[in-house]
Amino acid sequence: MSDQQSVNKNYVAIIDIGSNAVRLVVYDGLNRAPFRIHSERTICNLGSDLGKTGYLNPDSVKKALNSIRRFSGLLAAMKVKNVRAVATAAVRDASDGKDFIDTVQKEFGLTITVIDGEEEARLSALGVLANGFGENNVFGQNGRGVIGDYGGGSLELIVVENGQVKHKASLPLGSHRLMAEKDRAARIETIGKHLARAGFLKDCAGQDFYAMGGAWRSMATAHMFMSQYPLRLLDHYQVDGKTAAEFAGLLSRQAPASLEKTVGMSKKRIRDIGVAALTMEQLFEKISPRRLIFSGTGLREGLLFDQLSPALHRQDPLIAGCAKIALRISRFDDLKAFKTLSRWMEPLFAGQDGDFMRLLEASCLLSDTGWFEHEEYQADHAFQRILVMPFYGIDHPGRAFLALSQYVRYKGYLRRDNHTKGFDDVIRPAQKLLADRTVDLAATIGLAQRMGYLLTGGALGLLRHTELKVTAKQLVLKLNDQADLLNADVIHDALKALAERMSLTAVVEG
């Protein structure tokens, strides 16, 4: 049994006791692209009184203990042995934080590690790096960027350069602390005072800013809602830096009742957005980021990433995730076959860069994930499922590219509506996220994969007896003596469809 298969059985859990919420996340194992098996949270607001009293809110403590009791029972039923429990700003700063920890230990036998601000910042940064932002020239300009993790008790700021943490600071600017201030002016004064402590920010102008934390992610949800963005997915959502600063300023000045109507969000999140937006607005005045990018990973994923070997750190998270999906869903338990498919297709894409070839490899790993569905629904379902799969290391256009390639792989064509010059309704998000040239490349991948599966019936190893060749005017499929049995009219039709997409003439040799 391969490492890719066996790792999936070693479930690992993270319990994260924060200032706002207590969370449990169970992952499929310690691997480069951990998938969530179970995730839930309880909004407890442990730190809601911290700015006024210095103690944890008593009602919130009861709520948190009830949640941890439930989590312990669930983990026992799931037979999860590897459990890491951590507490952050509220528990570490509260005068009765140790009493809370002792109660949890006594009642549930659960060891909780209280992590200090700098360690929280480091682990949050690892969570962002685990998502592939530090690879393939994705992470900022010259491999440099700023990470911000905004919580109920604190704001962690981290500068990363070439995959390494260079600077970090934990500032007492969480939503609970700022809401304890008497008015907007007092909040701005407090924010300015603490940001001044992070002297490294003066060298961060014009870099990309990576945002985490529930309230900041809620701002992303609000921006998507108001801009009618075609994909409701926070991870890797991007906003121009100037636009983001203006939007933060707009939100910071809105009354909660007005925000509830404007952005269509729950009252629980609306309560924190005002001060979260104000903090972002003041921060962005200092650093004027090039882009605001939201990360769906953070502290919890950083705790997992921190335990991986250097060899696993070096794995491409997108390819690792797609390989896991291929092993779970595809008909044939053979990752080498998908590599054979991608190499067979490479002559079609001469001159493409490494980022494109990475997407080609990922697409091939996903190319047999719709086989079990009814053929009338394979294409639609493949597009919708792949668009929102729990991938690491890919932005929204990349997701649309992979999804569209599989739509064509199962559909066999890419139809456009003559009236709107758009796509079929199900794939309209791709139209908004991808340039026409990129759409053509995705369609070419899908048609080539479709032909590869028709040639081999899914036994992709047979492709070694065939070859694709591109000349100035022709697309040639060469079949050697051992591949003669693969020749059929359906193959000629598939080759013709692919050649027409590439504005070439189809030729079969052999």
N, C-alpha and C positions, 0 to 999 in steps of 0.2 A: 504494500500500500504506500502511495506517495505521501510526501509531507503535506501537499496541498489538501489531500483527502483527510488525513488523520487529524490535522489541526482543528478541523471544524467541530470535533467532539469535546474539545477542552474548553468548555464555557468559562468565561471570566466575568465578574460583576464589579461595578463601581457604584458605591453609595457616596453621593456628594451632598453634604450638608452646608447649604449656602445661607446667605442673609435673607433671601427671598423665598427660596424653595428647597425642599429636600427631594433628591432625585435618586432613582435606581435605574441603572442601565446594565443589561446583560448582553454581552457580546459573544460571538461564536468562537472566540479564542484569541490568543496572542499572536497575531499575524499582521501583515503589512496593510491589509484592507479589512479591518474588523467590521462585520455586519452586526447590526443590532437585532438580538433575539427578542428582547422585551425592554420596553422603556416606559416609565411613568414618573410623575412628579406630583408633589403636594405643595401648594403655595401656603407656607407657614408664616412667613414674615418674622423670623426669629429676631432680626435686627431692627424691627420697627421702632423700638423705644431706645435704641442704643445711643442715638444722638442726644436724648434728653436725660436718661437715667443712668446710662452706662451698664444696664443689665438687659438680659434677654427678656422678651415679652412672655409673661407667665402662660397666657393662653396659647401662645405660639409654641411654647415648649411642650405642652400637652399634645398639641396637634402633631408636632414633629416626632414625639415618642410613639404615638399611635402609628404613624407612617413607618417608622423604623421597625416596629413590631410586625407590621404587615410584610415589609420587605424581607425580614428574617425568615418568616414563614414561607414566603414564595421561593426564596433561595434554597431552603431545605427541601421543598417539594421538587424543585428543578435539579437538585443534587449538585449545585454549584459549589465547588470547593475553594476556588480561587476568588476571594472577595477582598477588595480594597476599599476601605471607608475613610473619607477625608472630610475635614471641616475647615471652613475658610473664615472670612473677616469677622462675622458676627460672633462666632464662638471664641475665636482667638482674642478678640478685643473686649468681650464682656467680662465683667467682674465675676459672674457666676458661670462662666464658660466651663471651668474645670468640673463644677458640680454636674453640669449637663453630661459631660463626657463620662464621669464616674457612674452616673445613672444608667447610661446606655451600656457600659461595660458590665454592670451588675445585673441588669435585667435581661440582656440579650447575649452576653458573652462576646460582644462585638468590639474589636479594637479599632478606635478611631484615631487617625493621625491628624493633629492640628497643624496645618502647614502655614508657615509665615508668608508675609507678603511677597518677598523676593522669590521664594520657591513657587508660590502660586503663579507669579509672572512667568517664571521659567517653564513650568508645566503647560501653561496656556500657550506659550510660544511653540512648544513642541507639538501641541495639538494642531496648530496652524501648519507647521512644517509637515506633519504627518499627512496632511491633506494634499500634499504635492505642490504647495505654493512655492516651495524653495527649489523646485526642479524644473527642467526644461525652459529656463529663462522666464518662468511665470512670475517669480517673486520680485516685483518692483523693477526699478532700473538698476542695472549693475548688481543684481542680486541683493538689493537693500530695500528694506521697508520697515514700517512702524506697525506694531500690533497693539490694539487696545481692547481690554476685557472689562466691560462695565457691569458691575453687580450692585447688590443692595447695600453693601458695606464699603466697597472700595473700587478704585479704578486702577488696573494694572496696565502699565505702559512698557513696551519692550521694543528695542531696536534690533533687527536681525540683519546680518550681512553675510552673504554667501553661506547660508544655512546655519550660521552660528549666532547665538545670542551675544550681542555686544554691550547693550545697556538695558537696565530694567529698573522699574520703580513701582512701588505700591502706594497709592495716594488715597486718603480717606475722603473720597468724593462720590461714594455710592449714593443711590437714590434715597435711602433712609436718612443718611446724614444730611444731605442737602435739603430734604423736605423739612428738617428740623429748624432750618434757618427761617428768619421771620418774613423775608420778602425776596424778590428777584435781585435787588441790588446787593443784599447781603450774600446771596448765593454766588453772584458774579465775583464779589470780593473774595469769598472763600476759594472758589475755583482758581482764580488768578494767583492767590497766595500759594496754593499747593502745586500748581503747574510750574511755578517759578523754581520749585525744588528740583524739578527734572531738567537740569541744565542741558542735558544732551539733546533736548528738543530743538535747540537753536540751530542744529546742524541737519535737521530733518525736513527742511522745506522742499516741496515739490516731489516728495516720495509718495508711493502708494501707502494707504492706510487700511489695515485689515481689522475689521470690527467683530467683536464677539459680545456675548452677554444678552440676556433676555430682552432688556429694554431697547438696546440698540438694534437687535434683530427685529423687534416690533416696529421700529422705524422703517426697516426695509420692507416689511409687510405693508406698512402705510404707503410707502412710495410706490410699490407695485400696484396697489389698489388705485391710487390716484392717477398713475400714468398708464393704466390699463396694459400693463406688461403681460406678454403672452404666456409666461411660465411662472407658476406659483411655487417657486423653489428658492429658499434663502441662500443656500450654499453657493458661493461664487457669484452672487448677484453684484453687479457693478454700477456705480453712479459716478459721473464726472465730479471731480473734487469741488469745483465752484458751485455746481448745482447742488451737491450734497450740503455744503455750508449754508446755502440759501434755504434749503429745505429744513435743515436743523433749526435755523432761526425762525422760520415760519411755525414749526411745531412748538418751539419753546414759548411762543407768545399766545398760543391758543388755550382757551379754557377747556377743562376736561369734557364738559358737555358738548362743546363745539367739536372737539376731536372725535368724540364717539360717533357723531353724525357724519363727519367728513371722511374718516378712514375706515369705518366699519369694523371696529376692534372692541374686544371685551373691556369691561370696566376695570378689571384687575390690571391689565397692561396699560390702559390709558392713564392710570394714576401715576405711573413711573415715567411715562414718555416725556413729560414736560421738562423735568430736571435732567433726564438723560440727553435730551436734545440740546438743552442749554449748555451742558458740559461739552458736548461735541462741537457746538457752535464756538465756544470760547477756545477750545483746543485747536480747531481748524483756523482760527484767526492767527494762531502762532505758527502753524506748520504749512498752511495752504497746500493740502495734499493734491497730488495729480489725479488720483482716483480713490474712491471709497469702495472697498471690496468686503463683502460679508462672508465670514467663514462659518460653516455649519459644524465645525469641530473646534474643540478647545481643551479645557482642563481635563475632562474625562478621557478624551482620546490621547492627550499628552501623557496621562498616567500609564496608558497601555504602551504607547510608543517608547516611553522611557525604559521599559522592560525588555525591548527587543534587542536582538544581537545586531552588531554593525552590518552584518551581511543582509539581514532583513531590512534595516534602514535604507540600504542601497537599492532595494527593489522598487520598481515603478509601481506606485499604488494603483493606478488605473489598470495596468496589465495584470497585476496580482488579483484585483477584484474581478475582472472579466474572466480570468482563468478559474476562479472559484465558481462563478456562475456557470461557466461551460461544463465543469465537472459535475455540477448538481443537476443541470437541466438537459444537457445535450444527450443524444442517443448513444454516442460512442465515447467511452471513457478514455480519450486519447488526445492530450494537448498537442502532441507532435503533429497530428493530422491538421489542426488549425494553423500551425506554423507552415505546413506544406502548402495550404491554401493561400496564405498571404505571400509566400515566396513565388508561387505560381502566378500570382496577379501582379507582381512587381513590374514586369516589363510594360504594363499599361500606364505606369506612373513615373516614367523616367524623368528625372529632374526635380521631383518633389522633395521637399526638405524633411528633416528628421521628425518634426512635429506631425507632419502628414503621415509618415510611415508608422508612427506610433498609433495614430487613429486607425490606420489600415489594419494593424495587428489586433487592436481591440475589437474592431468590427468583425474580423474573422473569428475571434473567440466567441462572439455573440451570435454567430451566423446560424446556429442550430437550436436556438432557444425557443422557437415557435412551432416546432415540428408536431407537437401533440394537440394543437388547436385545430378546430375545423378550418378547412382551407379558405372558406369565405371570410374568415375573421383574422387569419394569421397576420396579414400585413398591418391592419389597423391596431391590433393588440400589440404587435411587436413594437410599433412606433410609440404607442402610449406608454408601454411598460419601460422601454429602454430610456425614454426621455426623463423618467423620474427614478430610475434605479439608484440604489445607495452607493454610487460610485465615489471614489476619492480621486483627486488629481485631474479634474476636468471642468472647464467652464461651460456656460450655457450654450454658446454656439457649438462647442464640441459635443455636447449631449445631443443637440439637434442633428448634428452631422451623423452621429452613430445611429440615432433613431431613424433618420431618413434612409440611410443605406440599407437598413433591415426592412423598412417598408417596401423598398424597390426589390430587394432580394426575394421577398414573398409575393409581391404584386406582379413583378415582371415588367412594369412600366411606371412612368411618372406622368400622370395626366394633369393637364392644366385646364382650368375653366376658361373658355374662350371669352366669356362675358367680363370677368373680373381680372383675367390674366393671373389668377392666383392658383393655389393648389386645392385639392380636395379638402373639405372642411377639417378632417382629422389631422392633417399635417400642416395646417396654416401657421402654427407656431414656428415651423422651420422657415417659412417664407419671411417672417419678420426678423428672425435671428441670423439668417445666412444670406450671403451675397449670391448672385446667380451663378458665378463661376464655382463657388463652393457647392452649391446644389448639384451642378453637373458632375462634380467629382464624386459626391455621395451616390448619385444615381449610377455612375459608372461602376463603383464598387459593388453596389447591389446587383446589377445585371451580371457582372463577372462572377460573383458568388453564386447566383442562381444557375448560371451555366455550369459552374464547377460541381454543384450538387446534382444537376441533371446528368452530367457526364458519369458520375461515380455512384449515384444512388445514396450519397452520403458517406461512402467508404473513400474518404478523401486521399488516402494513400495511393490510389490509382492515378492521381494527377501526376505522379512521377513519370508516368509513361506518356505524358502529353506536354506540350509547350505552347505558350502564347508568344507571338512575335508581332511587333508593330513596325511597319515600314511607312514611307511617306504617304502611301495611298491605301494600304491594306492592313487588315487585322487578320493574322494567320493563326489558325489552330493546327498544330502539328501533332499527328498521332503516330507513335511508333508501332512496330509489328504486334506488340503485346496489347496495344490499345485499340486494335482494329474493331474488337467486339463492342467498343463504346460508341462507335459511329452510328448515328440515327438521324432521322429527319428532325426530331425535336431538338437535337443539338445544333443543327444548321439554323433553325429558327432562333434559338437563343443567341448564337454567335452573330447572326444578322442584327438582332436587336441591340446587342452591345456595340457592334461596328457602326451602326447608324447613330448611336449616341455619341460616338467619337468622330463622326463624319468620315468614316472609312468604308472600304469594301470588304466583305467577309470572304475568307478563303479557308478551306479545309484541305490539309495536305496529309497523305498517308492512306 
